[in-house]
């Protein structure tokens, strides 16, 4: 039985993205971060809304206007489509476990 908290025995130095379910309208994925951040000068600019919850670890997201959101286990947020943002911190101990839902129908 799959478990959202089970981690691979050998975590790689790259972020892991695992699709849990998807359709033409929605993608649900687990993301495992171990210290990865968005490269300097780059911003995510997604075509669909993203609802994300941090299930384990700590992280920090920065928006292009300079505002920052610090996340800890259990915190969630909605990132509207085309809201430019970046990930400036993810904990490695413990690793971050994210659950993200991407879709145009989300509000």
BALOBA-1460 file (C-alpha; in Angstrom, 3 decimals):
// residues 107
<rec num="1" residu="x" x="0.000" y="0.000" z="0.000"/>
<rec num="2" residu="x" x="1.496" y="3.399" z="-0.954"/>
<rec num="3" residu="x" x="2.177" y="5.808" z="1.911"/>
<rec num="4" residu="x" x="2.830" y="9.538" z="1.369"/>
<rec num="5" residu="x" x="5.483" y="9.524" z="4.119"/>
<rec num="6" residu="x" x="7.515" y="6.570" z="2.814"/>
<rec num="7" residu="x" x="10.719" y="7.918" z="1.293"/>
<rec num="8" residu="x" x="13.129" y="6.206" z="-1.092"/>
<rec num="9" residu="x" x="16.025" y="4.627" z="0.812"/>
<rec num="10" residu="x" x="18.566" y="6.621" z="-1.206"/>
<rec num="11" residu="x" x="17.352" y="10.190" z="-1.625"/>
<rec num="12" residu="x" x="18.966" y="11.758" z="-4.651"/>
<rec num="13" residu="x" x="20.481" y="15.248" z="-4.751"/>
<rec num="14" residu="x" x="17.589" y="16.247" z="-7.043"/>
<rec num="15" residu="x" x="13.962" y="16.914" z="-6.235"/>
<rec num="16" residu="x" x="11.619" y="13.983" z="-6.780"/>
<rec num="17" residu="x" x="8.266" y="14.572" z="-8.507"/>
<rec num="18" residu="x" x="5.806" y="11.650" z="-8.400"/>
<rec num="19" residu="x" x="2.436" y="11.866" z="-10.120"/>
<rec num="20" residu="x" x="-0.240" y="10.328" z="-7.897"/>
<rec num="21" residu="x" x="-3.207" y="10.984" z="-10.190"/>
<rec num="22" residu="x" x="-3.789" y="13.043" z="-13.295"/>
<rec num="23" residu="x" x="-6.358" y="13.890" z="-15.922"/>
<rec num="24" residu="x" x="-6.580" y="16.510" z="-18.624"/>
<rec num="25" residu="x" x="-7.723" y="19.016" z="-15.950"/>
<rec num="26" residu="x" x="-5.849" y="18.073" z="-12.755"/>
<rec num="27" residu="x" x="-2.448" y="16.780" z="-11.644"/>
<rec num="28" residu="x" x="-1.888" y="15.574" z="-8.078"/>
<rec num="29" residu="x" x="1.741" y="14.964" z="-7.210"/>
<rec num="30" residu="x" x="4.063" y="14.260" z="-4.319"/>
<rec num="31" residu="x" x="7.265" y="16.285" z="-4.296"/>
<rec num="32" residu="x" x="10.248" y="15.384" z="-2.134"/>
<rec num="33" residu="x" x="12.777" y="18.182" z="-1.583"/>
<rec num="34" residu="x" x="16.076" y="17.809" z="0.251"/>
<rec num="35" residu="x" x="17.507" y="21.314" z="0.235"/>
<rec num="36" residu="x" x="16.745" y="22.158" z="-3.405"/>
<rec num="37" residu="x" x="15.827" y="25.723" z="-4.358"/>
<rec num="38" residu="x" x="14.838" y="27.527" z="-7.530"/>
<rec num="39" residu="x" x="17.969" y="28.678" z="-9.380"/>
<rec num="40" residu="x" x="18.862" y="32.349" z="-8.832"/>
<rec num="41" residu="x" x="17.070" y="34.622" z="-11.313"/>
<rec num="42" residu="x" x="14.465" y="32.005" z="-12.276"/>
<rec num="43" residu="x" x="10.743" y="32.184" z="-11.450"/>
<rec num="44" residu="x" x="7.954" y="29.656" z="-11.791"/>
<rec num="45" residu="x" x="5.136" y="31.030" z="-13.969"/>
<rec num="46" residu="x" x="2.589" y="28.243" z="-14.254"/>
<rec num="47" residu="x" x="-0.406" y="28.110" z="-16.572"/>
<rec num="48" residu="x" x="-2.654" y="26.601" z="-13.895"/>
<rec num="49" residu="x" x="-3.427" y="27.203" z="-10.227"/>
<rec num="50" residu="x" x="-1.434" y="25.206" z="-7.686"/>
<rec num="51" residu="x" x="-2.655" y="24.257" z="-4.224"/>
<rec num="52" residu="x" x="0.196" y="22.898" z="-2.139"/>
<rec num="53" residu="x" x="0.514" y="21.544" z="1.406"/>
<rec num="54" residu="x" x="3.804" y="20.906" z="3.140"/>
<rec num="55" residu="x" x="3.318" y="17.620" z="4.984"/>
<rec num="56" residu="x" x="6.836" y="17.433" z="6.456"/>
<rec num="57" residu="x" x="9.785" y="19.799" z="6.794"/>
<rec num="58" residu="x" x="10.137" y="23.553" z="6.364"/>
<rec num="59" residu="x" x="10.245" y="25.719" z="3.252"/>
<rec num="60" residu="x" x="10.136" y="29.312" z="2.061"/>
<rec num="61" residu="x" x="8.451" y="30.638" z="-1.077"/>
<rec num="62" residu="x" x="9.144" y="34.114" z="-2.456"/>
<rec num="63" residu="x" x="6.868" y="35.992" z="-4.855"/>
<rec num="64" residu="x" x="8.203" y="38.353" z="-7.507"/>
<rec num="65" residu="x" x="6.893" y="41.351" z="-5.502"/>
<rec num="66" residu="x" x="9.349" y="40.409" z="-2.719"/>
<rec num="67" residu="x" x="6.816" y="38.954" z="-0.283"/>
<rec num="68" residu="x" x="7.818" y="35.694" z="1.396"/>
<rec num="69" residu="x" x="5.911" y="32.843" z="2.948"/>
<rec num="70" residu="x" x="7.569" y="30.529" z="5.458"/>
<rec num="71" residu="x" x="5.947" y="27.118" z="5.581"/>
<rec num="72" residu="x" x="6.129" y="24.422" z="8.232"/>
<rec num="73" residu="x" x="4.482" y="21.006" z="8.403"/>
<rec num="74" residu="x" x="0.743" y="21.323" z="7.841"/>
<rec num="75" residu="x" x="0.837" y="24.757" z="6.164"/>
<rec num="76" residu="x" x="-0.812" y="25.091" z="2.755"/>
<rec num="77" residu="x" x="-1.406" y="27.794" z="0.184"/>
<rec num="78" residu="x" x="-2.944" y="28.482" z="-3.189"/>
<rec num="79" residu="x" x="-0.654" y="29.886" z="-5.869"/>
<rec num="80" residu="x" x="-2.783" y="31.394" z="-8.655"/>
<rec num="81" residu="x" x="-1.885" y="30.754" z="-12.282"/>
<rec num="82" residu="x" x="0.870" y="33.087" z="-13.516"/>
<rec num="83" residu="x" x="1.748" y="34.252" z="-9.981"/>
<rec num="84" residu="x" x="5.514" y="34.289" z="-10.369"/>
<rec num="85" residu="x" x="7.209" y="32.597" z="-7.439"/>
<rec num="86" residu="x" x="10.302" y="30.681" z="-6.441"/>
<rec num="87" residu="x" x="11.349" y="28.282" z="-3.708"/>
<rec num="88" residu="x" x="14.183" y="29.852" z="-1.690"/>
<rec num="89" residu="x" x="14.533" y="27.211" z="1.034"/>
<rec num="90" residu="x" x="13.657" y="23.577" z="1.686"/>
<rec num="91" residu="x" x="14.841" y="21.600" z="4.696"/>
<rec num="92" residu="x" x="16.902" y="18.478" z="4.197"/>
<rec num="93" residu="x" x="16.471" y="17.153" z="7.758"/>
<rec num="94" residu="x" x="13.724" y="16.265" z="7.664"/>
<rec num="95" residu="x" x="13.189" y="16.208" z="3.907"/>
<rec num="96" residu="x" x="10.234" y="18.216" z="2.661"/>
<rec num="97" residu="x" x="7.245" y="16.198" z="1.556"/>
<rec num="98" residu="x" x="4.799" y="18.277" z="-0.474"/>
<rec num="99" residu="x" x="1.404" y="17.373" z="-1.874"/>
<rec num="100" residu="x" x="0.563" y="19.579" z="-4.853"/>
<rec num="101" residu="x" x="-2.661" y="19.828" z="-6.830"/>
<rec num="102" residu="x" x="-2.450" y="21.632" z="-10.182"/>
<rec num="103" residu="x" x="-5.531" y="22.537" z="-12.188"/>
<rec num="104" residu="x" x="-7.455" y="25.242" z="-13.974"/>
<rec num="105" residu="x" x="-10.645" y="24.477" z="-12.049"/>
<rec num="106" residu="x" x="-9.178" y="25.329" z="-8.653"/>
<rec num="107" residu="x" x="-10.111" y="28.639" z="-7.016"/>
